[in-house]
Amino acid sequence: MAERKISVNGNAFPLVEEMIRKADILGVKVTKTGNGATVLDAGIGATGSFYAGKCVTEVCLGGLGRANLSMADYGGGLILPSIFVETVYPAVATLGSQFAGWRIKDKEKKFFGMGSGPARALALEPKELYEKIAYEDKASQAVIVIETENTVNNDIVEIVASKCEVRYPSLYAIVAPTSSIVGSVQISGRVVETGIHKLSEVGLDPKKIRHACGVAPVAPVHPSSVKAMGRTNDVILAAGRVYVTVEADEDDNLSEIVTRVPSSSSKDYGKPFHQIFKAAGFDFYKIDPGLFAPAEINISNLKTGKLFHAGKVDADLLKKSFEN
């Protein structure tokens, strides 16, 4: 594995410290577990905020990207908050940090959450992804973001800290359920990550990506976690837009790769995600993984000056997602 160059945990930690200082403004509650870890509740017992969602998005990116909030018109009077994300460390910030690739659960199965953020780079979750991008991190503090409806307890702290090889008081966990403002914002903030992950799955070496940015609407919060999950997936696959710059050779086949990236290239595309998930018996593994992608992708090749484009925003699908 390549030599460590920059620490996602080290760069994210100051952002966490700032969130702690601004907890009241952000709508975040800060507590300590019995074994000394710091927990930032951003949506379970706390109200959270769009501002907190922006902050969590930047933490997820390992401090190597920036997020900004705005409003956008998606047609027919559908005006939604939107999040713009950009990074000059595309592979490390997204695949090496933001990607939700760590399933965290305790022995009694009373806790389940999807772990993302810098701590993954210490735990190497999953290892093959870090080998793919040739990245590793060494830090004395670990920062993890957990999408969950459960409160982080001592057992979860022990699991995460042990895997990251840090002391319990050096672990900082930000938690928010899907059905919360922060959950909705930070999931939309993964629009660039979904694009880069899909590009890597269809044949582009992510290390060739030099810059990436993207924008996606923020889904209205739904009290049902399953329906909230449907909406937060739909805003990306129906209206997420990603732009990447790469240094690629002619034989990298960008003209063919770009057509395979948009969510519309999936055989499962065409219905709101909740309907697709229900038809699959609520089993993610029965859904075509190619569906998890932005609606639109642009690839600019720095070596040739050529621009490749595929996909489009599907306003009708976006509106259908919010009907129930």
N, C-alpha and C positions, 0 to 999 in steps of 0.2 A: 504494500500500500504506500502511496506517495507520502512524502514528508508533510507534516502539518504546516500550514501556512497562516491560517487565521482561525481564531476560536469563535465559533458561533455562541457558545455559552458565555465566553468572556465579553462579547459584544452585546449580548442580550441582557446581561445582568444589570447594567446601568439603567436600562429601560424598565426593568422590574422595580428597581429602587425608586425610580421616578413615579411609577404607579403606586407604590406604597406611600410615598409622600403626598400624592394627590388622591388618595383613596376616597375621600369624601366627595371630591369634585367628580370623580369617575363613577361613583355609585358602586364601589368595590369594598368588600369587607375583608380585613386582614386578620388572620388568627394563626396560632401556633398549635401543632399537634403535640401529643404527649411526649413524643420523642424528639421534639425540637424543630421540625421542619416548618417552613412558612407556607401558608396556604392563602391565596388570593381568590376569594369567592366572587366571581363576576357574573353570577346569574342564578345560583341555587337559592340562597337566602338573601342575596343582594339584588338590587334593581338593575345594576349595570347601566350602560349608556352607549351611544354610538361612538363617543370619544374613547371609551374603554375598549370597544371593539377594534378601533383603529390601532390602539396601543398593543392589544393582544396580537393583532396581525403582524405588527412589526417585531414583536417578541418571537413569534413563530418563525419569522424569516431570519432569526438569529442575529438581529441587529444589522443585517446586510441588505436591507431593502426599506423602502418607505411607502406609506399608504396615505391617501387623501380621500376625503369624503366630499360628495357633491350630490346634485339631483339631476335626473335625466328623464326625458320623455320617450317612452317606448311605443308610442302610438295609441290612438283611440282614447286619449285622456289618461293613459296609464303612466303616471309620473312617480318614479321611485328613487329612494336614496341609492347612490351608487358608490362603489369603492374602486379607486385607481391604485394599482400597485406597480412598483418598478424596482429593479435590482440590477447591479452590474456584477453580481456574483450568482448568476442564474442557477447553476447546478447545485452549488453548496447551499444557497439560501432556501431553495425550494425542495429539491430531493434530499439534501443533506440535513435539513432542519424542518421545514414546514410540513412536509409529507406526513399524513396521519398513518404511520406504519407500525404502531406498537399497540397491540391489544393488551390491556392491563386488567387483570382480575385477581381477586383474592381466593384463597383456598375454599372458603365457604360459599363462593359464588354469589356473595351479597353485593359485591362491587364489580362493575364493568365500565370501562371507559376506553376511548381511543386516544392514545398518546401521540402528541406531535411536538415539534419544537426542538430546541438545541440539545436537550438531554438524550435524544435518540442517537446523536453522534458519539456520545460517550458509551452508550449501551450497545451501539451498532445494531440497531433494530430498523430494518433487517440488514444483516451483514452483507448480503450480495449487492445491495444497492450502493453501499459505501465502497465496495470494491469496484463497482461500475464507474463511479465518479472519482475514484482515487482520493478519498478524503478521510481524515480522522481528526479527532479533537482531543485535547488533553486540558482539563480544567479542574480546579478544586471545588467549583460550584456547579450545580446542575439546575437547569431551568426547564420545566416541562409544562405543556399545556394539555389539559385533559378534557375532552368532550364527554361529559357524564352528567347524570342526574343524581349521583351519589356523593356524599361527603368523603373527602380523603381522610383516611384513618391511619393509625400507626402501622398496620399491616401493609398498606399500599406504599407508605413511605419506605418501609424496609425493603420491599420488592424493588422499587425504583432506585433507591440509593445504593443498594447492593449491586444492581446491574450496572449502575453508572460509576461504581467504586468511589463514592463520596460519602462524607459524614452526614448523618441525618440533618443537623442544623444547616448544612450547606445546600440543602435541597429546597427549591422554590417551585411550588405548583400553582398554576392558574387553572381554575375550573369553571366551566360554564356549560349548561345543557344546550342541546340543539334548539330547544324551544325557549330561547331567551334572546334579548337584543344583541348581546355580545356574541352568542353562538351564531346568530344569523349573519352578523357583520364579518366575523372572522372566517366563516366558511366561504362567503362570497370573496373574501380576500385571498382565497386559494386558487383563483382563476388562472393565474400564471403558472402555478404549480401543476394544475391539471393539464395545461397545455404542454409543459415541458415533459411531464411524465408520459403523456401520450406520444410525444415526439420520440422519446427514448424507446418506447415500446414498439414503434413502427419503423425503427431503423436509423434514427439520427443519434450520433454520439453526443450526449448532453454537454460534454466538455468542449464542444465546438461552438456552443452558444455563448456569445459575448455580452449580450444585454437582452433584457426581457421586460415587457410591461404589458398591462392588461387592465380591463375594466369589466365589472359585472354589477347588475342591480343587487340590492340587498332585499331579501325576501321578507314580506310582512310576517311577524311572529305568529305561529299557531300554537295553542296550548297542548295539542297532541304531539308527542315526540315523533311519532311515525309520520304524521302529516307534515310536521316541521322539517323532517328529514327530506321528504319529497320536494317541498318548496325550495329548500336550500340547494338541492341538487339541480332542480329545474332552472334556477336563475343563471347557473353557469352553462348548462347544456343547451338552453334555449336562447340565452342572450349574452353569454360571456365572450369577450373579444380579447385576443392575445396577439402581440406583435413581438417577434424575436429577431435579433440580428445574429448572424452566424458567420463563421469563416469556414466555408465548405468548398470542396473540390467539385468539378463538374460531375465526376462519377459518384457523388453522394446522392444523386437522384432526387433532388429536392422537389422537382415537378411531380414526381410520383408520390413521395412521402407526404407532401402537403395535402393531397386529396384524401389521405387515410386518417387525418387528424380530427376533423370536426365530429361532433357527436352524431350528426346526421348520417355519417358513414356507417353507423352501427345498425345491425338488423333489428334491434329493439327500439330504435328511435321512433317517435311519432305520438306518444301518449305521455301525459304527466307521469313523473317518476313514481308517485304513490300507486298508480294503477299498474305500472310495470312490476313494482315490488310486490304488490298483492298477488298478481298473476303468477309470480315466481314462488309463491308460498312464503313470502318474506324471507327468502334465502338469497343473499347477495351473490352467492356463488353460481346461481342459476341465471344471473343477468350477464349479458355480454359485457365484458370489461371495457370494450371499445366505446361504450356509451358514456363513460366518465371522461368527458372532454369538453372544451369550450365549443360554442356554436361556430365561431369564426377564428381563423388563424391567418396571419401574414408572416412570411419568412423573408427577410432581407439578407441577401448574401453579400458580405463585405468584399469578397474576392472578385466577384463578377459584376456587382451592381444590379443584379436581377432581383425582382420582387415576385414572390409566389404567394398566391391567395387561394383560400378555399373556405366554403361555408357561408352562412348568413344568420342574422338574428331572426328568430321565429317568434314574433310578437303574439301570434294566436296561441301557440303552445304556452307561452308565458302567462297569458290571461287565463287559460284553462286551469293552470296550476293553482291559481288563487281562488277558484270558484267554490272549493269545499274546505 
